[in-house]
Amino acid sequence: MPAFELSRSEVTVGQYLACVEAGACPPPVGGDPCTAARPRNAWNLQLPLNCVSRAKMLAFAEWVGGRLPTEAEWEFAARSAAPQPWPWGDAPAECGTHGIMCGADAPRQVCQAPEGFSAQGVCDLVGNLSELVADRYLADLTRAPVDGSAYTGPAEVGVAGAEHWHAYRGGNFFSGLEYQRVTLRGPTDPDDESRAMGFRVAR
């Protein structure tokens, strides 16, 4: 896989609003439970942005000179470039440790659980928001590109009209422990603006 860089945290409310103010990003979704709808104080600006569609993610990524990570890149980073089940290694996790919240009502500020960081210092790869990646969803990853690039063919979802659906990776704030491992993946409509979905940027 070619070398790449991945943002340390999920994109925050403050980072995205800077893009909006620059005229490069559409306004975020308002209303509860979207993090951008909260009062714009120093605390809330450090929350990860949720309720965001792929189109808005791509606008932000272009503004900062990046892109969405591929699924292979995301997993490589989430495993700390090693064959391990968690970003921090093989040590088992429990709800309430390593940044895994399990059944919380909302995400927390980014990078608040150092014990859950990867070896490279990347935070919240599990436990805060699930993250959309660049690939369309493949049911069988053995058919994914071998060079780490994004799969761009029709999605394999089994739902009529879902050929454009993308993959997401990682558990989120209300996922149970069994859904938090770095191998967790699933399909999602990239036009949805889910309270559980965020993103980070690669280049």
Phi and psi restraints in degrees (value plus and minus 20) as a CYANA .aco file:
   2 PRO   PHI     -81.5   -41.5
   2 PRO   PSI     134.2   174.2
   3 ALA   PHI     -82.4   -42.4
   3 ALA   PSI     127.2   167.2
   4 PHE   PHI    -171.5  -131.5
   4 PHE   PSI     145.5   185.5
   5 GLU   PHI    -139.0   -99.0
   5 GLU   PSI     126.7   166.7
   6 LEU   PHI    -150.1  -110.1
   6 LEU   PSI     116.1   156.1
   7 SER   PHI     -80.9   -40.9
   7 SER   PSI     123.8   163.8
   8 ARG   PHI     -82.8   -42.8
   8 ARG   PSI     -58.1   -18.1
   9 SER   PHI    -145.1  -105.1
   9 SER   PSI     147.6   187.6
  10 GLU   PHI     -83.4   -43.4
  10 GLU   PSI     129.3   169.3
  11 VAL   PHI     -80.6   -40.6
  11 VAL   PSI     110.8   150.8
  12 THR   PHI    -112.0   -72.0
  12 THR   PSI     146.1   186.1
  13 VAL   PHI     -77.7   -37.7
  13 VAL   PSI     -66.5   -26.5
  14 GLY   PHI     -81.5   -41.5
  14 GLY   PSI     -61.0   -21.0
  15 GLN   PHI     -84.3   -44.3
  15 GLN   PSI     -63.6   -23.6
  16 TYR   PHI     -88.2   -48.2
  16 TYR   PSI     -59.3   -19.3
  17 LEU   PHI     -84.9   -44.9
  17 LEU   PSI     -50.5   -10.5
  18 ALA   PHI     -82.9   -42.9
  18 ALA   PSI     -57.5   -17.5
  19 CYS   PHI     -87.3   -47.3
  19 CYS   PSI     -59.8   -19.8
  20 VAL   PHI     -81.9   -41.9
  20 VAL   PSI     -65.8   -25.8
  21 GLU   PHI     -84.3   -44.3
  21 GLU   PSI     -48.1    -8.1
  22 ALA   PHI    -100.0   -60.0
  22 ALA   PSI     -25.0    15.0
  23 GLY   PHI      59.7    99.7
  23 GLY   PSI      -4.9    35.1
  24 ALA   PHI    -122.6   -82.6
  24 ALA   PSI     -33.4     6.6
  25 CYS   PHI    -148.0  -108.0
  25 CYS   PSI     124.7   164.7
  26 PRO   PHI     -87.1   -47.1
  26 PRO   PSI     132.8   172.8
  27 PRO   PHI     -79.5   -39.5
  27 PRO   PSI     126.8   166.8
  28 PRO   PHI     -94.8   -54.8
  28 PRO   PSI     147.1   187.1
  29 VAL   PHI     -91.0   -51.0
  29 VAL   PSI     118.5   158.5
  30 GLY   PHI    -119.2   -79.2
  30 GLY   PSI     150.6   190.6
  31 GLY   PHI      72.9   112.9
  31 GLY   PSI     131.0   171.0
  32 ASP   PHI     -85.9   -45.9
  32 ASP   PSI     117.3   157.3
  33 PRO   PHI    -124.6   -84.6
  33 PRO   PSI      10.9    50.9
  34 CYS   PHI     -98.7   -58.7
  34 CYS   PSI     112.0   152.0
  35 THR   PHI     -85.8   -45.8
  35 THR   PSI     -49.1    -9.1
  36 ALA   PHI     -93.5   -53.5
  36 ALA   PSI     -30.9     9.1
  37 ALA   PHI    -104.8   -64.8
  37 ALA   PSI     -28.2    11.8
  38 ARG   PHI     -96.4   -56.4
  38 ARG   PSI     140.9   180.9
  39 PRO   PHI     -73.1   -33.1
  39 PRO   PSI     120.2   160.2
  40 ARG   PHI    -106.7   -66.7
  40 ARG   PSI      56.1    96.1
  41 ASN   PHI    -132.9   -92.9
  41 ASN   PSI     154.3   194.3
  42 ALA   PHI     -79.9   -39.9
  42 ALA   PSI     -55.1   -15.1
  43 TRP   PHI     -86.7   -46.7
  43 TRP   PSI     -72.7   -32.7
  44 ASN   PHI     -90.1   -50.1
  44 ASN   PSI     -46.6    -6.6
  45 LEU   PHI     -87.6   -47.6
  45 LEU   PSI     -36.5     3.5
  46 GLN   PHI    -114.9   -74.9
  46 GLN   PSI     -15.1    24.9
  47 LEU   PHI     -96.2   -56.2
  47 LEU   PSI     128.7   168.7
  48 PRO   PHI     -90.5   -50.5
  48 PRO   PSI     121.9   161.9
  49 LEU   PHI     -92.7   -52.7
  49 LEU   PSI     105.2   145.2
  50 ASN   PHI    -138.1   -98.1
  50 ASN   PSI    -191.1  -151.1
  51 CYS   PHI      33.6    73.6
  51 CYS   PSI      29.0    69.0
  52 VAL   PHI    -151.3  -111.3
  52 VAL   PSI     110.6   150.6
  53 SER   PHI    -101.4   -61.4
  53 SER   PSI     143.9   183.9
  54 ARG   PHI     -79.1   -39.1
  54 ARG   PSI     -58.3   -18.3
  55 ALA   PHI     -79.6   -39.6
  55 ALA   PSI     -59.8   -19.8
  56 LYS   PHI     -91.1   -51.1
  56 LYS   PSI     -57.6   -17.6
  57 MET   PHI     -79.7   -39.7
  57 MET   PSI     -64.3   -24.3
  58 LEU   PHI     -86.9   -46.9
  58 LEU   PSI     -55.4   -15.4
  59 ALA   PHI     -82.6   -42.6
  59 ALA   PSI     -63.8   -23.8
  60 PHE   PHI     -85.4   -45.4
  60 PHE   PSI     -66.0   -26.0
  61 ALA   PHI     -79.1   -39.1
  61 ALA   PSI     -61.8   -21.8
  62 GLU   PHI     -84.2   -44.2
  62 GLU   PSI     -58.9   -18.9
  63 TRP   PHI     -81.5   -41.5
  63 TRP   PSI     -56.3   -16.3
  64 VAL   PHI    -115.8   -75.8
  64 VAL   PSI     -12.8    27.2
  65 GLY   PHI      56.5    96.5
  65 GLY   PSI      12.9    52.9
  66 GLY   PHI    -151.1  -111.1
  66 GLY   PSI    -176.4  -136.4
  67 ARG   PHI    -180.5  -140.5
  67 ARG   PSI     152.7   192.7
  68 LEU   PHI     -94.2   -54.2
  68 LEU   PSI     123.4   163.4
  69 PRO   PHI     -89.2   -49.2
  69 PRO   PSI     131.6   171.6
  70 THR   PHI     -94.8   -54.8
  70 THR   PSI     144.7   184.7
  71 GLU   PHI     -83.3   -43.3
  71 GLU   PSI     -58.0   -18.0
  72 ALA   PHI     -85.3   -45.3
  72 ALA   PSI     -62.2   -22.2
  73 GLU   PHI     -83.3   -43.3
  73 GLU   PSI     -63.5   -23.5
  74 TRP   PHI     -79.7   -39.7
  74 TRP   PSI     -67.3   -27.3
  75 GLU   PHI     -87.7   -47.7
  75 GLU   PSI     -58.0   -18.0
  76 PHE   PHI     -78.3   -38.3
  76 PHE   PSI     -64.8   -24.8
  77 ALA   PHI     -89.0   -49.0
  77 ALA   PSI     -60.4   -20.4
  78 ALA   PHI     -88.7   -48.7
  78 ALA   PSI     -43.1    -3.1
  79 ARG   PHI    -114.2   -74.2
  79 ARG   PSI     -11.6    28.4
  80 SER   PHI      35.3    75.3
  80 SER   PSI      17.6    57.6
  81 ALA   PHI      40.2    80.2
  81 ALA   PSI       8.6    48.6
  82 ALA   PHI    -162.6  -122.6
  82 ALA   PSI     140.9   180.9
  83 PRO   PHI    -100.5   -60.5
  83 PRO   PSI      55.0    95.0
  84 GLN   PHI    -152.3  -112.3
  84 GLN   PSI     136.1   176.1
  85 PRO   PHI    -103.3   -63.3
  85 PRO   PSI     -32.8     7.2
  86 TRP   PHI    -154.5  -114.5
  86 TRP   PSI     136.6   176.6
  87 PRO   PHI     -78.4   -38.4
  87 PRO   PSI     -51.6   -11.6
  88 TRP   PHI    -110.5   -70.5
  88 TRP   PSI     -26.2    13.8
  89 GLY   PHI     110.7   150.7
  89 GLY   PSI    -164.5  -124.5
  90 ASP   PHI    -118.5   -78.5
  90 ASP   PSI     -29.2    10.8
  91 ALA   PHI     -79.1   -39.1
  91 ALA   PSI     111.4   151.4
  92 PRO   PHI     -85.6   -45.6
  92 PRO   PSI     132.6   172.6
  93 ALA   PHI    -133.4   -93.4
  93 ALA   PSI     135.1   175.1
  94 GLU   PHI    -153.8  -113.8
  94 GLU   PSI     139.8   179.8
  95 CYS   PHI     -77.7   -37.7
  95 CYS   PSI     113.3   153.3
  96 GLY   PHI      73.2   113.2
  96 GLY   PSI     -23.7    16.3
  97 THR   PHI    -139.5   -99.5
  97 THR   PSI     138.4   178.4
  98 HIS   PHI      36.2    76.2
  98 HIS   PSI       5.3    45.3
  99 GLY   PHI      60.7   100.7
  99 GLY   PSI     -12.4    27.6
 100 ILE   PHI    -109.3   -69.3
 100 ILE   PSI      97.0   137.0
 101 MET   PHI    -113.7   -73.7
 101 MET   PSI     -59.3   -19.3
 102 CYS   PHI      39.2    79.2
 102 CYS   PSI      72.9   112.9
 103 GLY   PHI      64.1   104.1
 103 GLY   PSI      -3.2    36.8
 104 ALA   PHI     -91.8   -51.8
 104 ALA   PSI     144.6   184.6
 105 ASP   PHI    -105.9   -65.9
 105 ASP   PSI     -41.7    -1.7
 106 ALA   PHI    -179.6  -139.6
 106 ALA   PSI     140.4   180.4
 107 PRO   PHI     -90.4   -50.4
 107 PRO   PSI     142.6   182.6
 108 ARG   PHI    -125.0   -85.0
 108 ARG   PSI     153.8   193.8
 109 GLN   PHI     -75.8   -35.8
 109 GLN   PSI     131.9   171.9
 110 VAL   PHI     -89.9   -49.9
 110 VAL   PSI     130.5   170.5
 111 CYS   PHI      39.2    79.2
 111 CYS   PSI      20.0    60.0
 112 GLN   PHI    -119.3   -79.3
 112 GLN   PSI     -17.1    22.9
 113 ALA   PHI    -151.0  -111.0
 113 ALA   PSI      59.1    99.1
 114 PRO   PHI     -76.9   -36.9
 114 PRO   PSI     -48.6    -8.6
 115 GLU   PHI     -88.2   -48.2
 115 GLU   PSI     -33.6     6.4
 116 GLY   PHI    -120.8   -80.8
 116 GLY   PSI     -17.0    23.0
 117 PHE   PHI     -88.3   -48.3
 117 PHE   PSI     134.2   174.2
 118 SER   PHI     -94.8   -54.8
 118 SER   PSI     150.9   190.9
 119 ALA   PHI     -81.0   -41.0
 119 ALA   PSI     -44.8    -4.8
 120 GLN   PHI    -111.8   -71.8
 120 GLN   PSI     -18.3    21.7
 121 GLY   PHI      69.2   109.2
 121 GLY   PSI      -7.6    32.4
 122 VAL   PHI    -102.0   -62.0
 122 VAL   PSI     114.5   154.5
 123 CYS   PHI    -133.3   -93.3
 123 CYS   PSI     138.9   178.9
 124 ASP   PHI      40.9    80.9
 124 ASP   PSI      14.0    54.0
 125 LEU   PHI     -93.0   -53.0
 125 LEU   PSI     -38.1     1.9
 126 VAL   PHI    -156.8  -116.8
 126 VAL   PSI     129.7   169.7
 127 GLY   PHI      78.9   118.9
 127 GLY   PSI     -35.2     4.8
 128 ASN   PHI    -129.8   -89.8
 128 ASN   PSI     -94.3   -54.3
 129 LEU   PHI    -146.0  -106.0
 129 LEU   PSI     127.1   167.1
 130 SER   PHI     -88.3   -48.3
 130 SER   PSI     138.0   178.0
 131 GLU   PHI    -150.8  -110.8
 131 GLU   PSI     110.5   150.5
 132 LEU   PHI     -94.1   -54.1
 132 LEU   PSI     120.7   160.7
 133 VAL   PHI    -136.0   -96.0
 133 VAL   PSI     155.4   195.4
 134 ALA   PHI     -94.1   -54.1
 134 ALA   PSI     -41.5    -1.5
 135 ASP   PHI     -98.7   -58.7
 135 ASP   PSI     124.4   164.4
 136 ARG   PHI     -91.4   -51.4
 136 ARG   PSI     134.9   174.9
 137 TYR   PHI     -94.6   -54.6
 137 TYR   PSI     107.6   147.6
 138 LEU   PHI    -130.8   -90.8
 138 LEU   PSI     107.7   147.7
 139 ALA   PHI     -86.8   -46.8
 139 ALA   PSI     -53.0   -13.0
 140 ASP   PHI    -140.2  -100.2
 140 ASP   PSI      87.3   127.3
 141 LEU   PHI     -90.5   -50.5
 141 LEU   PSI     -30.4     9.6
 142 THR   PHI     -86.7   -46.7
 142 THR   PSI     -35.1     4.9
 143 ARG   PHI    -118.0   -78.0
 143 ARG   PSI     -12.7    27.3
 144 ALA   PHI     -93.8   -53.8
 144 ALA   PSI     137.2   177.2
 145 PRO   PHI     -75.2   -35.2
 145 PRO   PSI     117.5   157.5
 146 VAL   PHI    -102.3   -62.3
 146 VAL   PSI     -30.1     9.9
 147 ASP   PHI    -116.0   -76.0
 147 ASP   PSI     -12.7    27.3
 148 GLY   PHI      65.3   105.3
 148 GLY   PSI     -18.2    21.8
 149 SER   PHI     -97.8   -57.8
 149 SER   PSI     151.4   191.4
 150 ALA   PHI     -99.8   -59.8
 150 ALA   PSI     121.5   161.5
 151 TYR   PHI     -99.1   -59.1
 151 TYR   PSI     104.8   144.8
 152 THR   PHI    -138.7   -98.7
 152 THR   PSI     -13.7    26.3
 153 GLY   PHI     -95.2   -55.2
 153 GLY   PSI    -193.5  -153.5
 154 PRO   PHI     -82.0   -42.0
 154 PRO   PSI     119.1   159.1
 155 ALA   PHI     -87.9   -47.9
 155 ALA   PSI     128.5   168.5
 156 GLU   PHI    -127.4   -87.4
 156 GLU   PSI      63.6   103.6
 157 VAL   PHI    -133.0   -93.0
 157 VAL   PSI     -48.9    -8.9
 158 GLY   PHI      62.2   102.2
 158 GLY   PSI      -2.5    37.5
 159 VAL   PHI    -141.8  -101.8
 159 VAL   PSI     109.8   149.8
 160 ALA   PHI     -79.6   -39.6
 160 ALA   PSI     113.9   153.9
 161 GLY   PHI      59.8    99.8
 161 GLY   PSI     -11.1    28.9
 162 ALA   PHI    -123.2   -83.2
 162 ALA   PSI       0.1    40.1
 163 GLU   PHI     -84.0   -44.0
 163 GLU   PSI     -36.5     3.5
 164 HIS   PHI    -115.9   -75.9
 164 HIS   PSI     -19.7    20.3
 165 TRP   PHI     -85.2   -45.2
 165 TRP   PSI     127.3   167.3
 166 HIS   PHI    -130.3   -90.3
 166 HIS   PSI     148.1   188.1
 167 ALA   PHI    -108.9   -68.9
 167 ALA   PSI     128.7   168.7
 168 TYR   PHI    -142.7  -102.7
 168 TYR   PSI     138.6   178.6
 169 ARG   PHI    -151.6  -111.6
 169 ARG   PSI     130.4   170.4
 170 GLY   PHI      65.3   105.3
 170 GLY   PSI     126.8   166.8
 171 GLY   PHI     -98.2   -58.2
 171 GLY   PSI     147.1   187.1
 172 ASN   PHI    -146.0  -106.0
 172 ASN   PSI    -194.0  -154.0
 173 PHE   PHI     -83.0   -43.0
 173 PHE   PSI     -45.7    -5.7
 174 PHE   PHI    -127.1   -87.1
 174 PHE   PSI     -16.9    23.1
 175 SER   PHI     -89.8   -49.8
 175 SER   PSI     126.1   166.1
 176 GLY   PHI     -93.7   -53.7
 176 GLY   PSI     146.4   186.4
 177 LEU   PHI     -77.8   -37.8
 177 LEU   PSI     -55.4   -15.4
 178 GLU   PHI     -87.2   -47.2
 178 GLU   PSI     -33.2     6.8
 179 TYR   PHI    -126.8   -86.8
 179 TYR   PSI      -1.6    38.4
 180 GLN   PHI    -124.5   -84.5
 180 GLN   PSI     -34.4     5.6
 181 ARG   PHI     -81.3   -41.3
 181 ARG   PSI     136.3   176.3
 182 VAL   PHI     -86.2   -46.2
 182 VAL   PSI     -35.1     4.9
 183 THR   PHI    -100.7   -60.7
 183 THR   PSI     -28.7    11.3
 184 LEU   PHI     -83.0   -43.0
 184 LEU   PSI     111.3   151.3
 185 ARG   PHI    -172.1  -132.1
 185 ARG   PSI     140.3   180.3
 186 GLY   PHI    -189.7  -149.7
 186 GLY   PSI     152.2   192.2
 187 PRO   PHI    -114.1   -74.1
 187 PRO   PSI     130.2   170.2
 188 THR   PHI    -172.0  -132.0
 188 THR   PSI     129.6   169.6
 189 ASP   PHI     -93.0   -53.0
 189 ASP   PSI      97.5   137.5
 190 PRO   PHI     -88.8   -48.8
 190 PRO   PSI     -30.7     9.3
 191 ASP   PHI    -106.2   -66.2
 191 ASP   PSI     -34.4     5.6
 192 ASP   PHI     -88.2   -48.2
 192 ASP   PSI     135.4   175.4
 193 GLU   PHI    -145.9  -105.9
 193 GLU   PSI      57.4    97.4
 194 SER   PHI    -103.7   -63.7
 194 SER   PSI     125.3   165.3
 195 ARG   PHI     -87.9   -47.9
 195 ARG   PSI     -37.1     2.9
 196 ALA   PHI    -114.5   -74.5
 196 ALA   PSI     -24.9    15.1
 197 MET   PHI    -132.1   -92.1
 197 MET   PSI     114.0   154.0
 198 GLY   PHI    -155.9  -115.9
 198 GLY   PSI    -178.5  -138.5
 199 PHE   PHI    -184.1  -144.1
 199 PHE   PSI     144.7   184.7
 200 ARG   PHI    -155.9  -115.9
 200 ARG   PSI     150.9   190.9
 201 VAL   PHI    -134.9   -94.9
 201 VAL   PSI     123.3   163.3
 202 ALA   PHI    -141.5  -101.5
 202 ALA   PSI     145.7   185.7
